């Protein structure tokens, strides 16, 4: 394929670096959101377990 001069080596490297930064940021955001969901679910399960244990203890 003939080189049409659209990209120079520096432009290609900058575009690749920008793509890597965007991908890293996207993965970090998704991982953070997933962690927040997991921690929230664990807190809800713990709260439900404690509420059930309390209800069983006071039903004497």
Secondary structure, DSSP 8 states (H G I E B T S, - for coil): ----SS--HHHHHHHHHHHHHHHHHHHHHHHHHHHHHHHHHHHHHHHHHHHHHHHHHHT-
